């Protein structure tokens, strides 16, 4: 049993009038709520579907984190052949120099969310994974039990099938379902049952009560930071302050207006419990509290003081080395997601902290696939933790001082702020120097100088001061240039970098990235005025195929100017003169042949809508009748306080379990016209940190609906300027902007807010074609397969190479299209590369390759350019449509019609 005065941590859930979404170990559980709280359980499914033997697990590697902790990386191949990546931190529970413990929020308090990496840094963990599920719309506290350093900080909620993982003081792992049992005893001997410690308001399961706090008594300790204990409890509290076992204050029918001091606790009561306080307690009298945990399986009591740690979770996944029946309803899994789990080995020696990836490198897993992976990886018993956008793993690399992301989360390098995390801690003393390691970046761009040093680790694999060692560096080839302590990347490829100090050597593989490793190049500005004297900063950023963003050194870039004379020095583009009759200019930057472009025009960027004098209707619409909201032109806030803005509010609580849209409709079903080809869009958005998806809907000149992503997740509050590249959206202009809207898709709905408000202002478009199209021909061209002529605006024009039809694709020399409709083509013989410039577009294609680059972004096509008869031929439809031309094919006459 545990007596009062212990430091406990609280869990807090949010409430909702109609429905509630809870992050249950990465599972989206959506259900009706009678008042405010957790959905009731119905129809718990049986065992999961057995997975075929065609799935497999391959270990890719491992690295030591500290004595007793190893990070292992796996590849899981699904029955379809799709591959997912998974990571396991294996903890040796028999190693006295490593331990597990649970971390909470900021300052180790509930109701103060923090990222997994932030908690690891604050508490000195060498590795960590995200922990228990929590209600995203509330203050942030775990729903399950939490024991940290032997202290019960949160009791388990009265919910069915919710498992917890614990390690005893003697290093034994436990995975079981627990309930809470406790009571308070007044000085006169009267007793009253305790309902829990540091709990949020929720709907209990398996009881007659619909409200957790009605007629109940709860203890809140200094682990609960918020003043409300808890909010939205559907009850009026009587609170009792207890310090060192003595009552120091009683507040009748009102909460005490203070946080809980350390060494004290507040007894929060309502109804029958408040009557007990009224009849039995008084200031100055003693009050005793006892509580314990009880296994729902065996009925055996478990004293939290006998535990190193405990963390709550959701359904059991693996038992006796096999996938087992889910203990809770998991119908709404949310598809293939990032997942987090914890378990232990058959002999009880090892604990496993498991995180699967869902990012550009990995497909993610369903919950059933996670079960399959865990059994194949050797887990004897395990349970699910919070997943999806919460899934995060951090680890400290060997010889380093700080942890880092083990892999990108579903939000990239952004870590979601969560309620608690499970940390790995080294308890080893400082040992002697065991080894040295090269520390520095494993990837470099051409021209980039890397910073490398030798770092040491001790006999317990913890970082240790290696002294001011200045090693001799050597590269295995010419990809890296070594000059003393300076290592500079010179050409693409992989090198072995070796550090030599006396008789000690340490090596590291360093890859110098080439064009094939680049997914996109972006410049600091996408457009600029085409006039002599223009000077703009043009820093170039490379996004690698693995999602990493790197600033490209100026020395690694080759610039080309079309339509004007200019230069780029120290990252700044300067226009010295403009060629006569030029409407659009191009500043093309290439990194190892991969291109991006700055469009220069007389138009530049123009304001399309600032909402100051709107003369068309705006309206709220939705795809789900139960979703409500408003749209209005109103005064802004913050930096936009003196401006008119478009405000969109939404409430999606009535539409859970389906994809929901909240639209701000512009000018009825017609929309507002974007008059000319736009290469980019800039918009100021006031975010609500809801993590919902933000989009725009356009209808182009061909009648096609185009959806433009403004932000994959609204992960900010206040005003933010968004820059959107439209060059690859294949929009035929003029187009209509029909709607700006918020999306809450069914998958991962537990991670996003159901209510919120966003505002829009100052929508700008870069429309180089406003000036450029003045000099571009318009009209219609008809070309026939096999004929060395075409009809251009009704007149026959000779061409020196006939279009050909191959495997259903029409190929032509691009010169003929550009002669007819304007533009400029280039040919690089050595690279076998065709470049096409027209309006606000730069498109580059390579013979034999289906990938092409459009305004700095790598894209894929179904076919590739080819060489035939000494001429380079390009896919007509692909190139023409990307340049904003309409293409029609008549299979009967074997003719192609192109219109502008």
TORNULO-751431 format. One record per residue (C-alpha): x, y, z; residue in one letter. Coordinates in steps of 0.001 Angstrom, whole numbers, padded with zeros to 6 digits, always signed. Layout:
! TORNULO-751431
XYZa
...
This chain:
! TORNULO-751431
+000000+000000+000000x
+001059+003587-000543x
+000327+006390+001864x
-000326+010048+001151x
+002489+012462+000504x
+003903+010522-002409x
+004621+012550-005519x
+002124+011458-008124x
+001557+012391-011743x
-001831+013080-013192x
-003519+012090-016415x
-005971+014380-018038x
-008520+013786-020785x
-010547+016274-022722x
-014277+016160-023015x
-016783+016627-025781x
-020526+017008-025764x
-021365+014538-028500x
-018355+012507-029539x
-014830+011894-028435x
-011692+010830-030261x
-008932+009309-028202x
-005401+008460-029239x
-005413+004866-028071x
-001938+003556-028765x
-002058+004900-032259x
-005550+003485-032804x
-008298+005879-033731x
-011210+004997-031489x
-014269+007014-032322x
-017524+006606-030471x
-020556+008331-029005x
-020234+009836-025567x
-023183+010262-023273x
-021667+013360-021727x
-017960+013950-021672x
-015370+011248-021569x
-014185+008039-023164x
-016376+006130-025659x
-018067+003003-024395x
-016767-000330-025658x
-018875-002509-027885x
-018194-005617-029953x
-014573-006251-029075x
-013246-008306-031998x
-011666-011703-031675x
-008179-012640-032712x
-006418-010750-035425x
-006176-012157-038925x
-003288-014582-039261x
-000524-013301-041502x
+000925-015420-044247x
+004397-016834-044054x
+005226-014647-047042x
+005957-011773-044673x
+009531-011543-043492x
+011805-009591-041176x
+015397-008711-042022x
+017805-007171-039548x
+019617-004274-041198x
+022043-003409-038420x
+022540-002413-034823x
+024467+000109-032771x
+025250+000406-029093x
+023589+003289-027258x
+025026+002633-023800x
+025956-000375-021697x
+022867-002582-021729x
+021004-000732-024517x
+021264-001501-028240x
+019409+000070-031174x
+018463-002459-033856x
+016991-001589-037271x
+014774-003969-039239x
+013073-004195-042594x
+009636-005790-042599x
+008423-007092-045963x
+004670-007343-046211x
+002820-010079-048100x
+002302-007588-050952x
+006035-006981-051204x
+005789-003493-049692x
+008572-002743-047236x
+008445-001003-043874x
+011195-000003-041488x
+011090-000712-037776x
+013400+000114-034881x
+013855-001715-031589x
+015795-000498-028570x
+016711-003620-026604x
+017260-003042-022890x
+019115-005631-020791x
+017125-005624-017550x
+019930-007647-015885x
+022465-004891-016557x
+022773-002690-013470x
+024068+000225-015533x
+020857+000864-017473x
+017260+001406-016445x
+013871+002394-017812x
+011718+005182-016439x
+008756+007297-017497x
+009059+011026-018165x
+006154+013465-018227x
+005676+016813-019946x
+007764+019789-018915x
+009298+019806-015461x
+008045+016216-015111x
+004467+017460-014694x
+001204+016573-016345x
-000856+019085-018345x
+002418+020401-019834x
+003089+018576-023069x
+006561+018215-024488x
+008172+016316-027348x
+009869+012986-026768x
+013232+014553-027587x
+012524+017468-025269x
+011740+015147-022366x
+014843+013092-023085x
+017005+016217-023039x
+015435+017603-019870x
+015747+014336-017962x
+019075+013104-019328x
+017747+010012-021129x
+020038+008355-023661x
+017061+007103-025676x
+013276+007320-025551x
+010006+006510-027283x
+006657+008245-026980x
+004372+006798-024359x
+000756+006466-023301x
-002254+007670-025274x
-003925+010946-024364x
-006757+013208-025477x
-005302+015688-027944x
-007899+018381-027240x
-007190+018488-023503x
-004261+019800-021469x
-002217+016665-022062x
-001936+013816-019561x
-001828+010028-019943x
-004986+007974-019602x
-003271+004966-018066x
-001137+004338-015016x
+002280+005882-014602x
+004946+005003-012065x
+008151+007017-012226x
+011092+006273-009947x
+008844+004162-007751x
+006168+006868-007365x
+002585+006386-008577x
+001970+009552-010559x
-001231+008493-012318x
-003689+005705-011590x
-005234+003573-014343x
-008585+004739-015654x
-011645+002523-015328x
-011496+001370-018934x
-011610-002177-020280x
-008692-003907-021944x
-006112-001209-021208x
-002769-002847-020485x
+000292-001485-018718x
+003992-002361-018880x
+006137-002272-015752x
+009561-003275-014452x
+009944-004285-010814x
+012765-003106-008593x
+014517-006443-009132x
+014390-006081-012911x
+011408-008283-013759x
+009154-007111-016632x
+005375-007228-016195x
+002621-006676-018711x
-000894-006843-017281x
-004223-005085-016929x
-004606-003183-013640x
-007256-001409-011619x
-006824+001095-008800x
-007947+000458-005216x
-007684+003049-002451x
-009403+004828+000423x
-009094+007820+002722x
-009485+007546+006484x
-010569+010492+008642x
-009304+011113+012169x
-012654+009819+013512x
-012116+006495+011698x
-014625+007093+008905x
-013495+005954+005443x
-014379+006730+001832x
-013105+005033-001341x
-010589+006783-003569x
-011404+006770-007267x
-007925+007610-008555x
-004912+009859-008625x
-004355+012762-010996x
-007133+011754-013375x
-008995+013659-016033x
-012749+013591-016498x
-013870+010608-018556x
-016713+008101-018903x
-015860+004937-016923x
-016577+001527-018420x
-018218-001358-016560x
-019777+000876-013892x
-023169+002486-013323x
-021674+005974-013468x
-021398+007947-016690x
-019125+010541-015099x
-015776+009720-013529x
-015837+012489-010918x
-019460+012441-009800x
-019830+011215-006175x
-016115+010449-006209x
-012894+011427-004439x
-009600+011897-006292x
-006122+012838-005132x
-004193+015490-007083x
-000523+016052-006383x
+002089+018564-007468x
+002561+016402-010564x
-000636+018027-011855x
+000280+021572-012869x
-003060+022940-014124x
-005294+024782-011666x
-008410+022923-012792x
-008519+019402-011353x
-009751+018544-013973x
-011615+020748-016408x
-015049+019806-017780x
-015716+017365-014945x
-019519+017865-014965x
-019366+018400-011207x
-018768+021130-008611x
-015911+020197-006314x
-015204+020496-002633x
-011428+020436-002247x
-009249+019621+000755x
-005569+020599+001055x
-003479+018022+002948x
+000122+018648+004018x
+002157+016015+005862x
-001034+014112+006610x
-002809+017112+008165x
-005727+019064+006660x
-004694+022693+006165x
-007607+024074+004119x
-011095+023112+002937x
-012929+024859+000095x
-016638+023956+000023x
-018347+023813-003393x
-015394+025470-005081x
-011904+024509-006117x
-008924+025830-004206x
-007452+028707-006269x
-003923+027360-006185x
-001658+024752-007690x
-000712+021821-005483x
+002462+022573-003493x
+005202+019962-003332x
+004818+017689-000328x
+001055+018241-000275x
-001943+016917-002114x
-005479+018108-002802x
-008392+015778-002212x
-010955+016653-004877x
-014498+015489-003987x
-018030+015750-005308x
-021523+014641-004292x
-021367+011782-001808x
-017620+012315-001417x
-018184+016017-000641x
-020777+015009+001966x
-018147+012779+003557x
-015822+015774+003777x
-018567+017925+005291x
-019436+015345+007949x
-016004+013976+008835x
-013142+016362+008021x
-011951+019600+009580x
-008881+021823+009287x
-006163+020672+011665x
-007291+017054+011694x
-005338+014150+010248x
-006285+012439+006991x
-004731+009192+005819x
-004751+007850+002259x
-003943+004289+001202x
-003935+002863-002311x
-002572+000048-004418x
-002792-001433-007893x
-004669-004685-008467x
-004232-007115-011369x
-007533-007636-013156x
-006350-011109-014188x
-005126-012566-010910x
-006522-010172-008330x
-003023-009830-006870x
-002116-006470-005366x
+000908-004579-006649x
+002535-001896-004514x
+003837+000904-006792x
+006782+001287-004418x
+008014-002107-005665x
+008254-000837-009241x
+011030+000973-011084x
+008455+002198-013580x
+005073+001614-015169x
+003518+003053-018304x
-000034+002638-019514x
-000990+001602-023021x
-003837+000159-024998x
-004492-003334-026331x
-002258-006308-025776x
-000614-007347-029048x
+001563-010373-028349x
+001266-013093-025707x
+003415-016214-025366x
+005279-015216-028515x
+002153-015152-030669x
-000232-012506-031934x
-003171-012477-029549x
-006750-011225-029529x
-007098-007507-029100x
-008306-006511-025655x
-010078-003418-026988x
-011980-002493-030119x
-009487-001693-032896x
-011813-001442-035889x
-010704+002135-036563x
-007008+001471-036941x
-006281+004214-039422x
-004524+002064-042006x
-000755+001828-042320x
+000753+004238-039818x
+003803+004753-037693x
+003385+002593-034578x
+004884+002420-031092x
+004893-000617-028814x
+006699-002109-025825x
+007303-005705-024795x
+009788-008172-023360x
+011585-011429-024152x
+010573-014965-023135x
+013257-015195-020446x
+012352-011757-019091x
+015881-010462-019571x
+015203-007945-022319x
+012684-005168-022693x
+011918-004007-026217x
+011007-000423-027145x
+009534-000615-030636x
+008787+002096-033200x
+007835+001550-036845x
+008284+004239-039473x
+005791+005895-041801x
+007669+008390-043946x
+009215+008723-047387x
+011367+005652-046681x
+008755+003375-045123x
+005126+002454-045734x
+004141+002072-042079x
+002227-000854-040587x
-001272-001819-039659x
-001769-003003-036096x
-001947-006604-037331x
+001327-006186-039213x
+002875-004774-036054x
+001823-007952-034235x
+003404-010047-036967x
+006629-008045-036874x
+006879-008245-033082x
+006508-012016-033030x
+009098-012428-035777x
+011470-010084-033918x
+011312-012225-030765x
+008808-010373-028556x
+007214-012764-026026x
+004619-010379-024625x
+003883-006844-025765x
+001322-004067-025960x
+000532-001060-028102x
+001431+002520-027181x
+000295+005770-028758x
+001129+005849-032460x
+000599+007654-035746x
+001748+011247-035509x
+002854+010668-031926x
+005295+007888-032819x
+008776+009157-032062x
+012077+007518-031161x
+015242+009334-030170x
+018645+007878-029368x
+022095+009142-028484x
+024659+008064-031109x
+027854+006530-029836x
+030281+009124-028416x
+027733+011945-028777x
+026359+013996-025891x
+022770+014494-027057x
+019950+012418-028466x
+018636+012840-031994x
+015669+011583-033988x
+016170+007955-034908x
+013954+008449-037982x
+011637+011096-039393x
+008166+011188-037843x
+004978+011437-039888x
+005545+015205-039675x
+009154+015022-040897x
+011651+016300-038344x
+008865+017805-036239x
+008150+015961-033004x
+004637+016068-031637x
+004206+017341-028078x
+002820+014492-025998x
+001859+013578-022424x
+004669+011225-021444x
+007523+009160-022816x
+009436+006032-021895x
+013109+006817-021383x
+016319+004813-021246x
+018841+005993-018652x
+022475+005114-018050x
+023433+004692-014403x
+027046+003756-015106x
+029970+005600-013520x
+032481+007232-015796x
+034760+004620-017291x
+038080+004762-019029x
+038520+005615-022704x
+037476+002604-024765x
+037399+003912-028326x
+037220+006821-030731x
+034645+007641-033356x
+034553+010041-036282x
+031758+012514-035680x
+030276+014618-038454x
+027836+014611-041332x
+027551+011432-043391x
+026390+013439-046424x
+027846+016511-048114x
+026988+018592-051132x
+029569+019358-053764x
+031604+022334-052568x
+030506+021903-048969x
+033147+021797-046243x
+032347+019298-043519x
+033132+019617-039841x
+034632+016408-038479x
+036259+015507-035200x
+037259+012526-033153x
+035050+011820-030159x
+035600+009271-027433x
+033436+006790-025549x
+034198+004939-022348x
+033978+001317-021221x
+030215+001777-020668x
+029771+003275-024151x
+029012+006708-022758x
+030689+009838-024182x
+033993+010809-022612x
+036368+013686-023179x
+038901+012529-025783x
+041171+015530-025352x
+042139+017988-028039x
+043134+015326-030549x
+043973+016715-033971x
+044065+013623-036163x
+045432+013204-039653x
+042602+012811-042157x
+042638+010683-045298x
+040029+010074-047997x
+039783+006822-049909x
+039257+008644-053202x
+038981+012035-054850x
+035398+012692-053822x
+036709+014445-050722x
+039584+016918-050689x
+041558+016905-047434x
+043576+019951-046419x
+044760+019655-042842x
+041624+019612-040681x
+039407+020775-043577x
+037409+018198-045556x
+035672+019487-048680x
+033364+017598-051038x
+034510+017813-054650x
+032465+015332-056723x
+029599+012871-056257x
+030249+009468-054761x
+031009+007701-051496x
+034324+007963-049686x
+035807+006383-046609x
+037072+009158-044370x
+039791+007937-042017x
+041089+009712-038914x
+044534+008637-037718x
+045962+009500-034312x
+049079+007614-033417x
+048262+003921-033689x
+044499+004576-033489x
+042285+004720-036564x
+038589+005486-036967x
+036617+005579-040197x
+033337+006958-041491x
+031484+006608-044786x
+030737+010017-046335x
+028518+010380-049385x
+028864+013390-051655x
+025455+013977-053158x
+024985+014242-056904x
+022014+015134-059086x
+020545+011647-058683x
+020308+012213-054923x
+018317+015448-055263x
+014507+015579-055245x
+014177+019349-055499x
+016107+022611-055637x
+014439+025763-054378x
+015588+029354-054437x
+014938+031961-051772x
+012697+033799-054244x
+010845+032249-057170x
+010397+035507-059066x
+011896+038956-059450x
+011352+042115-061529x
+012898+042021-065002x
+014684+045348-065050x
+018237+046579-064915x
+019404+047126-061359x
+017274+044367-059816x
+019166+042750-056959x
+017649+039883-054954x
+018974+037249-052578x
+018809+033780-054160x
+020002+031207-051607x
+019467+027716-052991x
+018276+024810-050873x
+018480+021176-051931x
+015957+018614-050739x
+017444+015146-050969x
+015550+012011-051961x
+015620+011049-048270x
+013873+014300-047285x
+016900+016139-045873x
+017169+019883-046578x
+020636+021327-047199x
+021835+024787-048197x
+023798+024543-051429x
+027210+026247-051374x
+027542+029003-053948x
+030629+027323-055326x
+028567+024234-056219x
+026149+026159-058438x
+026440+027084-062084x
+024196+029934-063193x
+022818+030615-066669x
+020861+033725-067694x
+018304+033834-070491x
+016853+037145-071642x
+019157+039362-069628x
+022741+039918-068555x
+023526+039431-064908x
+025570+037757-062229x
+025278+035922-058925x
+027819+036699-056231x
+027646+035710-052579x
+024145+034356-053142x
+022772+037566-054671x
+021374+037864-058199x
+021948+041190-059952x
+020478+042176-063336x
+022832+044431-065297x
+020785+044733-068525x
+017712+043275-070206x
+017766+041955-073774x
+015597+043872-076221x
+011990+042704-076676x
+012303+040319-073703x
+009184+039876-071600x
+010329+036999-069380x
+013841+036250-068206x
+015250+033169-066572x
+018038+032784-064035x
+018815+029064-064071x
+020876+027495-061291x
+022279+023995-061684x
+023728+021658-059100x
+025512+018772-060796x
+023107+019322-063706x
+019928+019458-061589x
+018181+022750-062314x
+015950+025307-060680x
+014890+028690-061948x
+014049+032223-060891x
+011465+033779-063215x
+011981+037473-063951x
+009144+039442-065484x
+007597+042874-065610x
+004646+041491-063666x
+006540+039993-060728x
+004341+039145-057755x
+000963+040865-057619x
-001698+040974-054919x
-004717+039004-056049x
-006945+039474-052983x
-006448+041403-049730x
-010127+041244-048615x
-010348+045005-048098x
-013028+045612-050760x
-014662+042276-051476x
-017597+042614-053900x
-018571+038938-054130x
-020255+036579-051636x
-018350+034271-049278x
-020039+031299-047677x
-019420+028306-045393x
-020080+024895-046957x
-019191+021321-046012x
-019482+017758-047281x
-020992+016481-043997x
-024278+017984-042766x
-023234+017537-039119x
-020176+019760-039636x
-020903+023409-038836x
-019002+026636-039229x
-018927+030220-040436x
-017147+032282-043081x
-016912+036051-042848x
-014835+039050-043851x
-013823+040654-040571x
-011091+042615-038842x
-007957+040595-038295x
-005935+040051-035146x
-002301+040410-034166x
-000241+041818-036994x
-003394+041976-039124x
-005422+043967-036580x
-005801+046866-039007x
-006687+044699-042000x
-009724+042868-043258x
-009271+039095-043418x
-011268+036042-044498x
-012146+034075-041354x
-013208+030410-041392x
-014487+028699-038231x
-015424+025017-038055x
-016850+022420-035689x
-016462+018833-036870x
-017458+017031-033690x
-020679+015788-035274x
-018999+014086-038229x
-016448+011772-036659x
-015351+008651-038456x
-015424+010099-041971x
-013493+012570-044098x
-014680+016089-043286x
-014235+019387-045123x
-014873+022950-043931x
-014962+025221-046987x
-014688+028976-047376x
-016471+029316-050706x
-015575+032312-052887x
-018188+033884-055162x
-020693+031041-055022x
-019913+028090-057270x
-018137+030341-059785x
-015035+031337-057841x
-012728+034264-058476x
-010563+034425-061597x
-006794+034046-061620x
-006300+035797-064964x
-003023+034356-066215x
-000486+031592-065748x
+000828+031625-062189x
+004036+029894-061193x
+003656+030430-057446x
+001185+031546-054808x
+001802+033330-051520x
-000827+033538-048785x
-000864+034739-045182x
-002644+032278-042884x
-003503+032589-039214x
-003209+029024-037929x
-005011+027276-035081x
-002419+024545-034388x
-005116+021956-035152x
-002831+019741-037300x
-005614+019677-039901x
-004850+019781-043611x
-005170+023152-045402x
-005955+023254-049124x
-007243+025389-051979x
-009536+024244-054774x
-009171+025645-058288x
-010990+024966-061542x
-008731+025429-064542x
-009478+026553-068081x
-010050+022948-069202x
-012718+022437-066539x
-010400+020276-064446x
-010544+020572-060648x
-007104+021113-059142x
-006381+020721-055425x
-003435+022693-054067x
-001851+021847-050719x
-001274+024975-048659x
-000078+023066-045581x
-000104+019339-044865x
-000624+020161-041193x
-001654+023445-039587x
+001014+023183-036916x
+001287+026843-035954x
-000682+029548-034191x
-000739+033189-035252x
+000061+034541-038705x
+002405+032748-041087x
+003255+033340-044746x
+002976+030253-046950x
+004728+029969-050315x
+003281+027426-052741x
+004923+026339-055984x
+002267+025956-058697x
+004603+025133-061557x
+004071+021383-061257x
+000293+021498-060719x
-000502+021308-064454x
-003092+024102-064228x
-004489+025540-067459x
-004946+029279-066939x
-006975+031421-066612x
-008375+029503-063643x
-010921+030059-060896x
-010094+029994-057182x
-013242+028373-055807x
-012566+027466-052189x
-010076+027641-049356x
-010684+024879-046862x
-009697+022742-043892x
-009627+018934-044191x
-009850+016355-041409x
-009412+012947-043039x
-010622+009770-041354x
-007141+008328-040944x
-005395+009722-037882x
-008429+011742-036802x
-007435+011246-033190x
-004450+013519-033688x
-006259+016580-034992x
-008561+019130-033426x
-012244+018947-034321x
-012911+022627-033777x
-010919+025663-034724x
-010603+028821-036771x
-008214+029961-039481x
-007953+033277-041306x
-006548+034222-044715x
-005113+037478-046046x
-002973+038930-048825x
-003155+036233-051482x
-000485+036931-054099x
+000400+035220-057358x
+003538+035368-059444x
+002190+035633-062995x
+005092+036110-065391x
+002780+035311-068270x
+000935+038593-067734x
+003822+040131-069587x
+005383+037066-071156x
+002265+035918-072963x
+002109+039214-074807x
+004933+037944-076951x
+003826+034291-077128x
+001855+033215-080201x
-001634+031796-079755x
-003648+029633-082076x
-003982+026023-083221x
-001577+023550-084775x
-002494+020172-086262x
+000199+017546-086813x
-000255+014153-088477x
+001784+011062-087757x
+004403+010498-090444x
+003931+013852-092181x
+006677+016482-092431x
+004218+019340-092317x
+001652+020799-089979x
-001351+023085-090227x
-000724+026223-088160x
-003746+028511-087845x
-005062+027141-091161x
-001782+027465-093086x
+000493+024581-094054x
+003982+024812-092576x
+006867+022477-093411x
+008705+020715-090595x
+011971+018812-091007x
+010983+015809-088909x
+007629+014046-088814x
+005856+013066-085585x
+005985+009368-084817x
+003697+007103-082808x
+005360+004524-080584x
+003573+002366-077995x
+000652+004774-077920x
+002775+007911-077424x
+003338+010675-079968x
+006912+011978-080201x
+008055+015176-081932x
+011130+017405-081989x
+010113+020069-079445x
+011445+022755-081782x
+008280+022567-083893x
+005991+023171-080912x
+008076+026092-079678x
+008272+027618-083164x
+004490+027594-083277x
+003669+028684-079731x
+006769+030471-078509x
+009515+029449-076158x
+013120+028431-076212x
+014843+025023-076337x
+018376+024017-075387x
+020348+020814-075953x
+023230+019542-073827x
+025034+016904-075868x
+027211+015522-073101x
+024318+015162-070663x
+021813+014177-073396x
+019482+016757-071859x
+016717+018814-073494x
+015759+022105-071852x
+012469+023866-072580x
+011636+027436-071527x
+008193+028963-072001x
+006335+031562-069929x
+007039+030755-066309x
+008284+027199-066914x
+011661+025520-067152x
+011402+021853-068034x
+014412+019599-068528x
+014279+016045-069829x
+017044+013493-070360x
+017114+010960-073177x
+016182+007496-071934x
+014973+008683-068523x
+011329+008918-067474x
+012139+011433-064765x
+012103+015122-065635x
+012724+018352-063732x
+010089+021076-063749x
+010979+024378-062080x
+013323+022666-059653x
+011248+019609-058795x
+011883+016045-059884x
+008824+014339-061374x
+008141+011096-063204x
+006438+010435-066530x
+005210+007262-068215x
+007625+007670-071143x
+011063+009138-071824x
+012615+011211-074635x
+014440+009203-077274x
+016830+009623-080184x
+015745+008428-083633x
+017297+009195-086966x
+019772+011527-085329x
+016980+013692-083892x
+015936+013971-080250x
+012219+013386-079857x
+010145+014259-076792x
+006706+013000-075664x
+004388+015632-077158x
+001535+015492-074634x
+003813+015511-071591x
+005799+018551-072677x
+002913+020516-074196x
+000587+020151-071207x
+003336+021072-068752x
+003837+024247-070807x
+000144+025150-070537x
-000962+023995-074006x
-004040+021900-074772x
-003441+018625-076628x
-006058+016461-078351x
-005481+013134-080134x
-007723+011820-082931x
-007074+008120-083288x
-009091+007874-086533x
-007071+010468-088435x
-003920+009927-086372x
-003616+013652-085848x
-002638+015723-082830x
-004211+019143-082230x
-002375+021647-080034x
-004026+024861-078883x
-002915+027890-076897x
